[in-house]
Amino acid sequence: HCPVGSPKGSFCVNDDVSVITLGEDAPVGAKIYKIGANPVTAGEHIVMAGYGTSGDGIDGFYVDPDFRVKRSGENFVDFFENDDETGFAGGPNEVYYADFDGNGQDSFCDYFGFCTPILPNDKESGIGGGDSGGPSFRLVGGEYILVANNTFTGNLFDDQIDGTFGTYFGGIVL
């Protein structure tokens, strides 16, 4: 849903972060992450975590979400979109994009000139259904710092299989 005042027909993916206040302190063993003071940048290495669909870059998603199995993977931020309330014409970087590279495919580099490093197949990852709302971190001095909220996946071409090499994903920059 777009924020109040957005032009009719707007496509809004950002502004989907909420902050809640707990009625009591979190359990003592709960891991609490710092939120990054500096915004994530294009070309920056990120680590994503979630409980969503999984698979591989050749066959796509074939493992159902399991909210008892946390998975993680890595990627590099390729580019951003600006504030949707300004028609993406200005304001801060609000939405990040990354592509799932591998098997000779680097979609954002090949088609749009956004070229970032490609990780080995046991590291390079995307996100899947059920990962929305999960974290993207930057690793700083051995500590994971929260920098984004994972939100969406997409295909550049109609005949692409979801979750295969060449697909993309993104989220909301915190």
N, CA, C and O atoms as a DFTB+ gen file, in Angstrom:
696 C
 N C O
     1  1       0.848      -1.185       0.000
     2  2       0.000       0.000       0.000
     3  2       0.881       1.232       0.000
     4  3       1.887       1.284       0.708
     5  1       0.505       2.224      -0.794
     6  2       1.266       3.466      -0.853
     7  2       0.844       4.406       0.270
     8  3      -0.297       4.341       0.728
     9  1       1.735       5.271       0.716
    10  2       1.394       6.233       1.750
    11  2       0.337       7.218       1.266
    12  3       0.200       7.454       0.066
    13  1      -0.398       7.782       2.192
    14  2      -1.396       8.802       1.879
    15  2      -0.719       9.931       1.112
    16  3       0.373      10.365       1.478
    17  1      -1.366      10.406       0.048
    18  2      -0.829      11.503      -0.749
    19  2      -0.025      11.056      -1.954
    20  3       0.389      11.894      -2.755
    21  1       0.212       9.742      -2.108
    22  2       0.945       9.249      -3.276
    23  2       0.077       9.407      -4.516
    24  3      -1.144       9.275      -4.431
    25  1       0.685       9.688      -5.666
    26  2      -0.096       9.816      -6.899
    27  2      -0.877       8.536      -7.189
    28  3      -0.414       7.437      -6.882
    29  1      -2.063       8.683      -7.783
    30  2      -2.895       7.543      -8.135
    31  2      -2.120       6.602      -9.065
    32  3      -1.450       7.058      -9.992
    33  1      -2.208       5.310      -8.821
    34  2      -1.523       4.326      -9.646
    35  2      -0.065       4.111      -9.255
    36  3       0.656       3.388      -9.943
    37  1       0.381       4.726      -8.163
    38  2       1.777       4.578      -7.733
    39  2       2.061       3.136      -7.332
    40  3       1.187       2.433      -6.824
    41  1       3.279       2.716      -7.566
    42  2       3.759       1.427      -7.084
    43  2       4.703       1.728      -5.933
    44  3       5.761       2.323      -6.138
    45  1       4.341       1.331      -4.750
    46  2       5.140       1.641      -3.563
    47  2       5.529       0.354      -2.874
    48  3       4.671      -0.452      -2.516
    49  1       6.813       0.162      -2.688
    50  2       7.294      -1.026      -2.005
    51  2       7.930      -0.634      -0.679
    52  3       8.082      -1.471       0.211
    53  1       8.293       0.604      -0.546
    54  2       8.963       0.996       0.690
    55  2       7.943       1.398       1.734
    56  3       6.742       1.201       1.549
    57  1       8.410       1.947       2.802
    58  2       7.578       2.344       3.934
    59  2       6.914       1.122       4.565
    60  3       5.861       1.256       5.189
    61  1       7.495      -0.050       4.420
    62  2       6.871      -1.223       5.037
    63  2       7.692      -1.730       6.226
    64  3       7.826      -2.936       6.432
    65  1       8.229      -0.807       6.989
    66  2       8.949      -1.134       8.211
    67  2       8.136      -0.601       9.377
    68  3       7.697       0.549       9.359
    69  1       7.935      -1.434      10.394
    70  2       7.265      -0.929      11.584
    71  2       8.140      -1.119      12.805
    72  3       9.013      -1.986      12.844
    73  1       7.891      -0.305      13.774
    74  2       8.592      -0.388      15.045
    75  2       7.534      -0.707      16.093
    76  3       6.504      -0.038      16.174
    77  1       7.797      -1.729      16.888
    78  2       6.860      -2.073      17.945
    79  2       7.529      -1.902      19.297
    80  3       8.751      -1.995      19.419
    81  1       6.725      -1.656      20.293
    82  2       7.208      -1.567      21.665
    83  2       6.653      -2.768      22.411
    84  3       5.442      -2.986      22.444
    85  1       7.537      -3.536      23.002
    86  2       7.118      -4.714      23.749
    87  2       6.532      -4.303      25.089
    88  3       6.942      -3.297      25.669
    89  1       5.579      -5.075      25.580
    90  2       4.967      -4.816      26.882
    91  2       5.898      -5.152      28.031
    92  3       5.677      -4.718      29.162
    93  1       6.942      -5.927      27.746
    94  2       7.944      -6.273      28.756
    95  2       9.269      -6.478      28.038
    96  3       9.318      -6.565      26.811
    97  1      10.335      -6.552      28.813
    98  2      11.656      -6.748      28.220
    99  2      11.706      -8.062      27.445
   100  3      11.038      -9.033      27.798
   101  1      12.506      -8.073      26.388
   102  2      12.743      -9.301      25.637
   103  2      13.455     -10.300      26.546
   104  3      14.116      -9.902      27.505
   105  1      13.325     -11.598      26.250
   106  2      14.027     -12.585      27.083
   107  2      15.527     -12.306      27.119
   108  3      16.094     -11.770      26.167
   109  1      16.143     -12.668      28.204
   110  2      17.567     -12.405      28.409
   111  2      18.418     -12.965      27.275
   112  3      19.396     -12.325      26.889
   113  1      18.093     -14.118      26.733
   114  2      18.894     -14.744      25.681
   115  2      18.615     -14.219      24.282
   116  3      19.264     -14.651      23.329
   117  1      17.662     -13.296      24.130
   118  2      17.314     -12.780      22.792
   119  2      18.469     -11.952      22.234
   120  3      19.028     -11.099      22.924
   121  1      18.818     -12.217      20.971
   122  2      19.888     -11.459      20.309
   123  2      19.320     -10.133      19.831
   124  3      18.298     -10.094      19.146
   125  1      19.982      -9.060      20.192
   126  2      19.582      -7.719      19.768
   127  2      20.700      -7.152      18.903
   128  3      21.860      -7.117      19.314
   129  1      20.336      -6.707      17.693
   130  2      21.324      -6.188      16.752
   131  2      21.271      -4.671      16.708
   132  3      20.205      -4.068      16.833
   133  1      22.421      -4.070      16.530
   134  2      22.485      -2.620      16.317
   135  2      21.979      -2.307      14.919
   136  3      22.120      -3.118      14.004
   137  1      21.392      -1.132      14.756
   138  2      20.978      -0.659      13.439
   139  2      22.089       0.219      12.894
   140  3      22.608       1.076      13.609
   141  1      22.458       0.016      11.642
   142  2      23.565       0.747      11.039
   143  2      23.366       2.256      11.094
   144  3      22.303       2.769      10.745
   145  1      24.397       2.952      11.532
   146  2      24.354       4.415      11.587
   147  2      24.616       5.013      10.207
   148  3      24.147       6.111       9.904
   149  1      25.361       4.295       9.375
   150  2      25.657       4.766       8.020
   151  2      24.843       3.944       7.034
   152  3      24.756       2.725       7.179
   153  1      24.242       4.587       6.026
   154  2      23.431       3.836       5.070
   155  2      24.263       2.847       4.261
   156  3      25.441       3.075       3.986
   157  1      23.622       1.749       3.890
   158  2      24.258       0.768       3.018
   159  2      24.523       1.447       1.662
   160  3      23.779       2.340       1.258
   161  1      25.571       1.024       0.976
   162  2      25.951       1.655      -0.286
   163  2      26.003       0.628      -1.411
   164  3      26.126      -0.570      -1.156
   165  1      25.910       1.090      -2.637
   166  2      26.032       0.207      -3.797
   167  2      27.394      -0.478      -3.758
   168  3      28.408       0.154      -3.461
   169  1      27.407      -1.759      -4.057
   170  2      28.639      -2.540      -4.030
   171  2      28.972      -3.106      -2.670
   172  3      29.975      -3.804      -2.520
   173  1      28.155      -2.820      -1.681
   174  2      28.437      -3.298      -0.327
   175  2      27.985      -4.737      -0.147
   176  3      26.921      -5.135      -0.623
   177  1      28.809      -5.509       0.547
   178  2      28.537      -6.906       0.863
   179  2      27.487      -6.968       1.981
   180  3      27.618      -6.282       2.994
   181  1      26.440      -7.799       1.792
   182  2      25.421      -7.984       2.822
   183  2      25.226      -9.468       3.101
   184  3      25.522     -10.320       2.264
   185  1      24.725      -9.755       4.287
   186  2      24.360     -11.108       4.696
   187  2      22.873     -11.073       5.034
   188  3      22.445     -10.272       5.866
   189  1      22.071     -11.949       4.384
   190  2      20.638     -12.006       4.619
   191  2      20.319     -13.253       5.434
   192  3      21.040     -14.249       5.371
   193  1      19.224     -13.187       6.206
   194  2      18.761     -14.345       6.967
   195  2      17.251     -14.458       6.836
   196  3      16.559     -13.453       6.675
   197  1      16.743     -15.679       6.906
   198  2      15.304     -15.859       6.837
   199  2      14.900     -17.312       6.946
   200  3      15.739     -18.203       7.076
   201  1      13.593     -17.534       6.891
   202  2      12.994     -18.852       7.063
   203  2      12.170     -19.255       5.840
   204  3      11.334     -20.153       5.931
   205  1      12.394     -18.606       4.708
   206  2      11.547     -18.786       3.533
   207  2      11.939     -19.938       2.636
   208  3      12.733     -20.805       3.001
   209  1      11.350     -19.917       1.435
   210  2      11.611     -20.962       0.450
   211  2      13.096     -21.012       0.116
   212  3      13.813     -20.021       0.255
   213  1      13.538     -22.166      -0.319
   214  2      14.943     -22.351      -0.648
   215  2      15.033     -23.252      -1.873
   216  3      14.031     -23.793      -2.340
   217  1      16.229     -23.398      -2.373
   218  2      16.481     -24.226      -3.539
   219  2      17.878     -23.986      -4.043
   220  3      18.820     -23.879      -3.259
   221  1      18.019     -23.902      -5.360
   222  2      19.324     -23.609      -5.943
   223  2      19.141     -22.771      -7.201
   224  3      18.027     -22.610      -7.701
   225  1      20.236     -22.250      -7.696
   226  2      20.207     -21.338      -8.832
   227  2      19.836     -21.978     -10.156
   228  3      19.485     -21.264     -11.096
   229  1      19.898     -23.277     -10.265
   230  2      19.536     -23.980     -11.499
   231  2      18.041     -24.308     -11.524
   232  3      17.364     -24.032     -12.514
   233  1      17.528     -24.891     -10.449
   234  2      16.139     -25.356     -10.399
   235  2      15.180     -24.384      -9.719
   236  3      13.965     -24.567      -9.788
   237  1      15.708     -23.358      -9.067
   238  2      14.848     -22.407      -8.373
   239  2      14.395     -22.928      -7.023
   240  3      15.059     -23.759      -6.403
   241  1      13.243     -22.421      -6.573
   242  2      12.729     -22.794      -5.256
   243  2      12.053     -24.159      -5.310
   244  3      11.167     -24.391      -6.133
   245  1      12.476     -25.055      -4.429
   246  2      11.812     -26.353      -4.309
   247  2      11.756     -26.834      -2.864
   248  3      11.264     -27.930      -2.597
   249  1      12.257     -26.025      -1.927
   250  2      12.191     -26.340      -0.504
   251  2      11.222     -25.361       0.135
   252  3      11.416     -24.147       0.059
   253  1      10.169     -25.891       0.771
   254  2       9.149     -25.042       1.387
   255  2       9.710     -24.260       2.567
   256  3      10.708     -24.661       3.167
   257  1       9.060     -23.131       2.901
   258  2       9.466     -22.393       4.098
   259  2       9.354     -23.284       5.328
   260  3       8.489     -24.157       5.403
   261  1      10.230     -23.053       6.277
   262  2      10.185     -23.771       7.547
   263  2      10.602     -22.791       8.624
   264  3      11.764     -22.390       8.695
   265  1       9.667     -22.413       9.450
   266  2       9.926     -21.382      10.437
   267  2      10.717     -21.888      11.632
   268  3      10.865     -21.180      12.628
   269  1      11.227     -23.116      11.535
   270  2      12.154     -23.638      12.533
   271  2      13.564     -23.760      11.966
   272  3      14.495     -24.116      12.687
   273  1      13.724     -23.463      10.667
   274  2      15.032     -23.593      10.011
   275  2      15.457     -22.235       9.455
   276  3      14.939     -21.776       8.437
   277  1      16.401     -21.607      10.134
   278  2      16.913     -20.315       9.665
   279  2      18.023     -20.571       8.654
   280  3      18.937     -21.361       8.890
   281  1      17.915     -19.880       7.521
   282  2      18.940     -19.977       6.484
   283  2      19.582     -18.615       6.309
   284  3      18.980     -17.586       6.615
   285  1      20.804     -18.619       5.814
   286  2      21.477     -17.345       5.543
   287  2      22.254     -17.448       4.245
   288  3      22.595     -18.541       3.793
   289  1      22.525     -16.309       3.658
   290  2      23.293     -16.243       2.429
   291  2      23.856     -14.846       2.265
   292  3      23.599     -13.959       3.079
   293  1      24.621     -14.659       1.213
   294  2      25.319     -13.397       1.010
   295  2      25.073     -12.868      -0.397
   296  3      24.698     -13.610      -1.305
   297  1      25.294     -11.571      -0.551
   298  2      25.197     -10.940      -1.860
   299  2      25.827      -9.563      -1.764
   300  3      26.363      -9.180      -0.724
   301  1      25.755      -8.827      -2.858
   302  2      26.217      -7.447      -2.905
   303  2      25.064      -6.575      -3.382
   304  3      24.338      -6.944      -4.306
   305  1      24.897      -5.415      -2.750
   306  2      23.871      -4.459      -3.175
   307  2      24.291      -3.898      -4.524
   308  3      25.419      -3.430      -4.680
   309  1      23.381      -3.942      -5.509
   310  2      23.694      -3.455      -6.845
   311  2      23.297      -1.992      -7.049
   312  3      24.104      -1.199      -7.534
   313  1      22.072      -1.626      -6.686
   314  2      21.631      -0.238      -6.869
   315  2      20.426       0.049      -5.990
   316  3      19.950      -0.830      -5.272
   317  1      19.935       1.275      -6.047
   318  2      18.843       1.741      -5.192
   319  2      17.782       2.470      -5.998
   320  3      18.029       2.926      -7.115
   321  1      16.597       2.572      -5.412
   322  2      15.582       3.518      -5.864
   323  2      15.410       4.535      -4.752
   324  3      15.556       4.227      -3.570
   325  1      15.093       5.761      -5.164
   326  2      14.888       6.827      -4.193
   327  2      13.470       6.790      -3.635
   328  3      12.714       5.846      -3.870
   329  1      13.141       7.801      -2.918
   330  2      11.872       7.949      -2.219
   331  2      10.682       7.906      -3.183
   332  3      10.617       8.705      -4.118
   333  1       9.741       6.980      -2.961
   334  2       8.573       6.868      -3.837
   335  2       7.639       8.069      -3.720
   336  3       6.933       8.393      -4.675
   337  1       7.624       8.732      -2.568
   338  2       6.763       9.909      -2.421
   339  2       7.209      11.072      -3.298
   340  3       6.443      12.011      -3.518
   341  1       8.431      11.021      -3.796
   342  2       8.905      12.058      -4.719
   343  2       8.941      11.535      -6.151
   344  3       9.600      12.118      -7.012
   345  1       8.232      10.434      -6.404
   346  2       8.247       9.833      -7.739
   347  2       9.609       9.252      -8.077
   348  3       9.980       9.188      -9.249
   349  1      10.357       8.828      -7.069
   350  2      11.696       8.247      -7.216
   351  2      12.703       9.252      -7.787
   352  3      13.757       8.865      -8.291
   353  1      12.367      10.549      -7.702
   354  2      13.227      11.578      -8.295
   355  2      14.215      12.172      -7.303
   356  3      15.138      12.879      -7.707
   357  1      14.047      11.910      -6.052
   358  2      14.962      12.496      -5.082
   359  2      14.770      11.863      -3.725
   360  3      14.087      10.850      -3.578
   361  1      15.378      12.472      -2.754
   362  2      15.280      11.935      -1.409
   363  2      16.311      10.850      -1.184
   364  3      17.185      10.618      -2.019
   365  1      16.199      10.192      -0.049
   366  2      17.200       9.177       0.305
   367  2      17.006       7.893      -0.495
   368  3      15.949       7.660      -1.081
   369  1      18.053       7.065      -0.507
   370  2      17.936       5.713      -1.057
   371  2      17.034       4.927      -0.115
   372  3      17.371       4.734       1.053
   373  1      15.881       4.471      -0.623
   374  2      14.955       3.750       0.246
   375  2      14.843       2.269      -0.084
   376  3      14.604       1.463       0.815
   377  1      15.008       1.888      -1.336
   378  2      14.837       0.498      -1.743
   379  2      16.145       0.012      -2.367
   380  3      16.667       0.633      -3.293
   381  1      16.672      -1.110      -1.851
   382  2      17.885      -1.674      -2.447
   383  2      17.518      -2.845      -3.350
   384  3      16.493      -3.496      -3.152
   385  1      18.374      -3.109      -4.353
   386  2      18.224      -4.225      -5.282
   387  2      19.537      -4.993      -5.352
   388  3      20.616      -4.402      -5.296
   389  1      19.436      -6.317      -5.475
   390  2      20.597      -7.180      -5.701
   391  2      20.156      -8.318      -6.614
   392  3      19.003      -8.748      -6.569
   393  1      21.078      -8.802      -7.440
   394  2      20.735      -9.927      -8.306
   395  2      21.414     -11.196      -7.818
   396  3      22.453     -11.153      -7.160
   397  1      20.799     -12.335      -8.159
   398  2      21.309     -13.646      -7.782
   399  2      22.206     -14.128      -8.914
   400  3      21.739     -14.714      -9.891
   401  1      23.513     -13.868      -8.765
   402  2      24.494     -14.173      -9.805
   403  2      24.949     -15.622      -9.728
   404  3      24.945     -16.238      -8.662
   405  1      25.337     -16.146     -10.867
   406  2      25.933     -17.473     -10.905
   407  2      25.709     -18.128     -12.252
   408  3      24.904     -17.662     -13.059
   409  1      26.427     -19.209     -12.486
   410  2      26.318     -19.971     -13.725
   411  2      26.527     -19.070     -14.949
   412  3      25.871     -19.242     -15.976
   413  1      27.445     -18.115     -14.824
   414  2      27.749     -17.204     -15.929
   415  2      26.772     -16.057     -16.080
   416  3      26.873     -15.299     -17.044
   417  1      25.828     -15.901     -15.162
   418  2      24.843     -14.830     -15.250
   419  2      25.098     -13.768     -14.192
   420  3      25.281     -14.081     -13.015
   421  1      25.109     -12.523     -14.615
   422  2      25.184     -11.361     -13.743
   423  2      24.222     -10.333     -14.338
   424  3      24.638      -9.381     -14.998
   425  1      22.945     -10.543     -14.095
   426  2      21.886      -9.812     -14.797
   427  2      22.006      -8.300     -14.716
   428  3      21.955      -7.621     -15.741
   429  1      22.163      -7.770     -13.524
   430  2      22.192      -6.309     -13.407
   431  2      23.427      -5.725     -14.083
   432  3      23.374      -4.602     -14.586
   433  1      24.521      -6.451     -14.105
   434  2      25.713      -5.984     -14.812
   435  2      25.491      -6.078     -16.325
   436  3      25.746      -5.122     -17.057
   437  1      25.017      -7.233     -16.780
   438  2      24.847      -7.462     -18.215
   439  2      23.824      -6.525     -18.854
   440  3      24.039      -6.040     -19.965
   441  1      22.719      -6.267     -18.163
   442  2      21.622      -5.511     -18.771
   443  2      21.561      -4.038     -18.373
   444  3      21.016      -3.219     -19.113
   445  1      22.121      -3.694     -17.201
   446  2      21.968      -2.318     -16.720
   447  2      23.275      -1.647     -16.315
   448  3      23.276      -0.466     -15.966
   449  1      24.386      -2.377     -16.356
   450  2      25.679      -1.791     -16.024
   451  2      25.954      -1.658     -14.538
   452  3      26.892      -0.957     -14.158
   453  1      25.161      -2.312     -13.671
   454  2      25.415      -2.308     -12.226
   455  2      26.189      -3.572     -11.903
   456  3      25.608      -4.637     -11.690
   457  1      27.520      -3.439     -11.869
   458  2      28.391      -4.605     -11.735
   459  2      29.011      -4.659     -10.345
   460  3      29.676      -3.720      -9.908
   461  1      28.782      -5.768      -9.663
   462  2      29.349      -6.008      -8.342
   463  2      29.976      -7.394      -8.347
   464  3      29.718      -8.183      -9.255
   465  1      30.801      -7.703      -7.339
   466  2      31.439      -9.024      -7.315
   467  2      30.412     -10.161      -7.278
   468  3      29.289      -9.994      -6.804
   469  1      30.830     -11.312      -7.789
   470  2      30.025     -12.532      -7.742
   471  2      30.663     -13.448      -6.718
   472  3      31.866     -13.705      -6.764
   473  1      29.854     -13.937      -5.795
   474  2      30.342     -14.829      -4.747
   475  2      30.313     -16.282      -5.224
   476  3      29.603     -16.602      -6.177
   477  1      31.076     -17.165      -4.572
   478  2      31.004     -18.590      -4.915
   479  2      29.581     -19.118      -4.694
   480  3      28.818     -18.543      -3.918
   481  1      29.226     -20.218      -5.382
   482  2      27.872     -20.764      -5.305
   483  2      27.444     -21.165      -3.901
   484  3      26.245     -21.198      -3.623
   485  1      28.380     -21.473      -3.003
   486  2      27.979     -21.833      -1.641
   487  2      27.766     -20.599      -0.762
   488  3      27.461     -20.736       0.423
   489  1      27.921     -19.404      -1.318
   490  2      27.701     -18.142      -0.581
   491  2      26.630     -17.275      -1.238
   492  3      25.731     -16.779      -0.560
   493  1      26.724     -17.088      -2.579
   494  2      25.797     -16.212      -3.316
   495  2      24.368     -16.693      -3.122
   496  3      24.075     -17.872      -3.317
   497  1      23.478     -15.783      -2.740
   498  2      22.100     -16.146      -2.430
   499  2      21.148     -15.033      -2.800
   500  3      21.543     -13.896      -3.059
   501  1      19.885     -15.397      -2.816
   502  2      18.796     -14.445      -2.915
   503  2      17.868     -14.694      -1.743
   504  3      18.234     -15.393      -0.798
   505  1      16.667     -14.128      -1.794
   506  2      15.668     -14.404      -0.776
   507  2      14.472     -15.048      -1.457
   508  3      14.331     -14.964      -2.677
   509  1      13.616     -15.686      -0.686
   510  2      12.441     -16.346      -1.239
   511  2      11.201     -16.033      -0.426
   512  3      11.261     -15.326       0.580
   513  1      10.079     -16.568      -0.874
   514  2       8.827     -16.378      -0.160
   515  2       8.954     -16.839       1.279
   516  3       9.406     -17.955       1.535
   517  1       8.563     -16.002       2.213
   518  2       8.707     -16.294       3.637
   519  2       9.897     -15.588       4.251
   520  3      10.030     -15.552       5.475
   521  1      10.777     -15.019       3.415
   522  2      11.925     -14.266       3.926
   523  2      11.600     -12.779       4.134
   524  3      12.381     -12.048       4.743
   525  1      10.447     -12.343       3.627
   526  2      10.075     -10.924       3.773
   527  2      10.048     -10.536       5.242
   528  3       9.547     -11.275       6.089
   529  1      10.587      -9.382       5.519
   530  2      10.676      -8.903       6.891
   531  2      11.955      -9.327       7.579
   532  3      12.270      -8.849       8.669
   533  1      12.698     -10.232       6.940
   534  2      13.955     -10.683       7.527
   535  2      15.048      -9.646       7.364
   536  3      14.881      -8.680       6.618
   537  1      16.150      -9.831       8.043
   538  2      17.224      -8.840       8.052
   539  2      18.265      -9.018       6.955
   540  3      18.523     -10.123       6.476
   541  1      18.848      -7.890       6.578
   542  2      20.114      -7.860       5.847
   543  2      21.101      -7.131       6.744
   544  3      20.800      -6.079       7.307
   545  1      22.276      -7.711       6.861
   546  2      23.302      -7.181       7.755
   547  2      24.544      -6.781       6.976
   548  3      24.778      -7.266       5.869
   549  1      25.335      -5.894       7.562
   550  2      26.723      -5.673       7.167
   551  2      27.545      -6.198       8.334
   552  3      27.168      -6.044       9.495
   553  1      28.658      -6.813       8.014
   554  2      29.553      -7.348       9.037
   555  2      30.630      -6.312       9.306
   556  3      31.397      -5.962       8.408
   557  1      30.692      -5.817      10.540
   558  2      31.647      -4.783      10.920
   559  2      32.415      -5.265      12.150
   560  3      31.842      -5.434      13.226
   561  1      33.713      -5.481      11.976
   562  2      34.540      -5.907      13.109
   563  2      34.019      -7.158      13.788
   564  3      34.094      -7.272      15.012
   565  1      33.488      -8.109      13.008
   566  2      32.973      -9.349      13.572
   567  2      31.568      -9.246      14.138
   568  3      31.050     -10.225      14.674
   569  1      30.939      -8.080      14.032
   570  2      29.581      -7.881      14.555
   571  2      28.614      -7.614      13.402
   572  3      28.905      -6.808      12.519
   573  1      27.460      -8.294      13.413
   574  2      26.432      -8.063      12.400
   575  2      25.622      -6.822      12.765
   576  3      25.066      -6.724      13.859
   577  1      25.567      -5.878      11.826
   578  2      24.835      -4.622      11.994
   579  2      23.666      -4.628      11.011
   580  3      23.869      -4.834       9.814
   581  1      22.452      -4.407      11.500
   582  2      21.246      -4.427      10.672
   583  2      21.213      -3.192       9.767
   584  3      21.303      -2.062      10.249
   585  1      21.081      -3.416       8.427
   586  2      21.079      -2.293       7.481
   587  2      19.854      -2.245       6.578
   588  3      19.583      -1.212       5.966
   589  1      19.100      -3.358       6.482
   590  2      17.944      -3.374       5.577
   591  2      16.963      -4.462       6.000
   592  3      17.291      -5.376       6.756
   593  1      15.742      -4.322       5.478
   594  2      14.655      -5.265       5.708
   595  2      14.324      -5.909       4.359
   596  3      13.916      -5.208       3.433
   597  1      14.490      -7.224       4.231
   598  2      14.240      -7.920       2.962
   599  2      12.749      -7.919       2.643
   600  3      11.924      -8.169       3.522
   601  1      12.396      -7.635       1.369
   602  2      10.996      -7.395       1.065
   603  2      10.461      -8.133      -0.149
   604  3       9.346      -8.649      -0.079
   605  1      11.189      -8.216      -1.261
   606  2      10.588      -8.709      -2.501
   607  2      11.584      -9.464      -3.354
   608  3      12.797      -9.339      -3.183
   609  1      11.042     -10.264      -4.290
   610  2      11.848     -10.931      -5.309
   611  2      11.232     -10.612      -6.666
   612  3      10.085     -10.172      -6.749
   613  1      11.994     -10.836      -7.717
   614  2      11.460     -10.575      -9.049
   615  2      12.258     -11.289     -10.124
   616  3      13.363     -11.779      -9.894
   617  1      11.660     -11.332     -11.302
   618  2      12.285     -11.918     -12.481
   619  2      12.419     -10.838     -13.545
   620  3      11.499     -10.044     -13.742
   621  1      13.545     -10.802     -14.226
   622  2      13.725      -9.844     -15.310
   623  2      12.944     -10.257     -16.557
   624  3      12.567      -9.410     -17.366
   625  1      12.703     -11.559     -16.709
   626  2      12.050     -12.067     -17.912
   627  2      10.876     -12.963     -17.527
   628  3      10.917     -13.643     -16.502
   629  1       9.843     -12.961     -18.342
   630  2       8.631     -13.733     -18.058
   631  2       8.881     -15.227     -17.963
   632  3       8.168     -15.925     -17.242
   633  1       9.881     -15.732     -18.679
   634  2      10.109     -17.176     -18.680
   635  2      11.104     -17.634     -17.613
   636  3      11.449     -18.815     -17.566
   637  1      11.571     -16.720     -16.756
   638  2      12.492     -17.111     -15.694
   639  2      11.759     -17.894     -14.621
   640  3      10.601     -17.610     -14.312
   641  1      12.432     -18.868     -14.061
   642  2      11.898     -19.636     -12.938
   643  2      12.294     -18.908     -11.660
   644  3      13.451     -18.524     -11.488
   645  1      11.323     -18.720     -10.760
   646  2      11.587     -18.019      -9.498
   647  2      12.744     -18.661      -8.748
   648  3      12.788     -19.879      -8.573
   649  1      13.687     -17.820      -8.303
   650  2      14.800     -18.288      -7.486
   651  2      15.981     -18.844      -8.245
   652  3      16.901     -19.384      -7.631
   653  1      15.987     -18.730      -9.580
   654  2      17.135     -19.218     -10.349
   655  2      18.146     -18.099     -10.544
   656  3      17.859     -16.931     -10.280
   657  1      19.345     -18.475     -11.015
   658  2      20.356     -17.472     -11.324
   659  2      19.778     -16.448     -12.289
   660  3      19.076     -16.800     -13.237
   661  1      20.077     -15.185     -12.040
   662  2      19.586     -14.111     -12.885
   663  2      18.365     -13.404     -12.324
   664  3      18.025     -12.316     -12.789
   665  1      17.688     -13.996     -11.328
   666  2      16.565     -13.313     -10.690
   667  2      17.107     -12.261      -9.730
   668  3      18.317     -12.170      -9.527
   669  1      16.237     -11.483      -9.153
   670  2      16.686     -10.414      -8.251
   671  2      15.802     -10.345      -7.023
   672  3      14.758     -10.993      -6.944
   673  1      16.241      -9.553      -6.077
   674  2      15.496      -9.336      -4.837
   675  2      15.882      -7.972      -4.283
   676  3      16.763      -7.296      -4.814
   677  1      15.220      -7.586      -3.227
   678  2      15.559      -6.307      -2.607
   679  2      14.789      -6.084      -1.333
   680  3      14.081      -6.958      -0.833
   681  1      14.953      -4.881      -0.826
   682  2      14.308      -4.550       0.427
   683  2      14.409      -3.082       0.760
   684  3      14.807      -2.260      -0.065
   685  1      14.046      -2.778       1.966
   686  2      13.967      -1.406       2.468
   687  2      15.233      -1.087       3.252
   688  3      15.604      -1.816       4.172
   689  1      15.884      -0.007       2.886
   690  2      17.079       0.447       3.589
   691  2      16.653       1.091       4.906
   692  3      15.739       1.915       4.940
   693  1      17.327       0.705       5.987
   694  2      16.981       1.280       7.294
   695  2      17.738       2.565       7.544
   696  3      17.571       3.186       8.594
